[in-house]
Amino acid sequence: MGRDSAAPSSESGRIREGGRSERVRQAVGDAVLSILAEGRWTFSTVEVAERAGVSRRTVYRWWPTHDDLLVEGLQRHVRRVPLPTSGVWETDLREFAHALSRFAADPVEVATGALVASRLHPEITATVVDHYRPVLAAWRQLAKRAGGREHGDHGLDPDILVGMLVSPLLMSPLMTGRPMRPEDVDKVVDVILAATRPR
């Protein structure tokens, strides 16, 4: 199979941390992201293989469809926003907001937002939306910890909190071509902190 035959597998335990298969997976994911950053959502397996520097056979074997490659790239993309874990609501919220603001300005995320908003590629959009569902669920878990309480007594649903935070941060680069200014991110955080004070 050639020099990159130790290809990634979705089976548990098959990918060795730091091993050749993990390097192949990273290369393929990065290749997909480089294409998405150009605003292109249709691409060939051959193009991905060439950009990743791996054999076509390897890519065809482990990522047989366009959706498989798209998901591989998106998995690498969404991991760029780790959830803070200090347990202090204000600290975690502010750290997360600034990380999300930087993430929103990434060319891949801008292209993703434009794709979803355009409604021109419903099948690709469906794949993107499905992939983001667990990410949004993780963000809701952060919102549930508001004020250090499991569910809080501020009367706001976690979905509302996530929407209050995510909407302006993600929309700013899409509408203006640049990330929200750090001081404006802090203002958004201050509004949410005020809204989540116990009643």
Summary of the structure (lengths in Angstrom):
residues: 199
radius of gyration: 19.1
end to end distance: 63.9
largest distance: 64.1
contacts: 578
relative contact order: 0.11
helix: 66%
strand: 0%
